[in-house]
Amino acid sequence: MADIRLLRDQFVNNKFTIDYGVNKRATFINVDEKFAGENSLGHVFRINIFTETFDNSGVKISADFSTSVIGIGDMIAGVFPVDENDVELLGQLLNFDNMERCVVRLYE
């Protein structure tokens, strides 16, 4: 398990990648898109969490997107407030505005 604190300075071209555990890599992708026109799509503002696992020779054996809802974890990753009393974050999407108040837990 690895706990990651994200900072804006880490992101280059809206992405940040880190190796963790044994043969694992996580990529954090900032998505900030507004959908114009007459639709109900609105505005997507979140950080997606994408993980990859490789064998010992470097061949990818799995890849998954994980939840980026604060307060929820799956068997891939979880996003939690740094301060457990910061309950206003629970249920929000991880994004550039709140990421420094969160820790991302990457499971092995």
Secondary structure as the mmCIF struct_conf table of DSSP 4:
data_model
#
loop_
_struct_conf.conf_type_id
_struct_conf.id
_struct_conf.beg_label_comp_id
_struct_conf.beg_label_asym_id
_struct_conf.beg_label_seq_id
_struct_conf.end_label_comp_id
_struct_conf.end_label_asym_id
_struct_conf.end_label_seq_id
STRN STRN1 ALA A 2 ILE A 4
HELX_RH_3T_P HELX_RH_3T_P1 ARG A 8 GLN A 10
STRN STRN2 VAL A 12 VAL A 12
TURN_TY1_P TURN_TY1_P1 ASN A 13 ASN A 14
STRN STRN3 LYS A 15 TYR A 20
TURN_TY1_P TURN_TY1_P2 GLY A 21 ASN A 23
STRN STRN4 LYS A 24 LYS A 34
BEND BEND1 GLY A 37 SER A 40
STRN STRN5 HIS A 43 PHE A 54
TURN_TY1_P TURN_TY1_P3 ASN A 56 SER A 57
BEND BEND2 GLY A 58 GLY A 58
STRN STRN6 LYS A 60 SER A 66
STRN STRN7 VAL A 69 VAL A 69
TURN_TY1_P TURN_TY1_P4 ILE A 70 GLY A 71
STRN STRN8 GLY A 73 GLY A 73
BEND BEND3 MET A 75 ILE A 76
STRN STRN9 ALA A 77 PRO A 81
BEND BEND4 VAL A 82 ASP A 83
TURN_TY1_P TURN_TY1_P5 GLU A 84 ASN A 85
HELX_RH_3T_P HELX_RH_3T_P2 VAL A 87 LEU A 89
TURN_TY1_P TURN_TY1_P6 LEU A 90 GLY A 91
BEND BEND5 GLN A 92 GLN A 92
STRN STRN10 LEU A 93 LEU A 93
HELX_LH_PP_P HELX_LH_PP_P1 LEU A 94 LEU A 94
TURN_TY1_P TURN_TY1_P7 PHE A 96 ASN A 98
HELX_RH_3T_P HELX_RH_3T_P3 MET A 99 ARG A 101
STRN STRN11 CYS A 102 LEU A 106
HELX_LH_PP_P HELX_LH_PP_P2 TYR A 107 TYR A 107
#
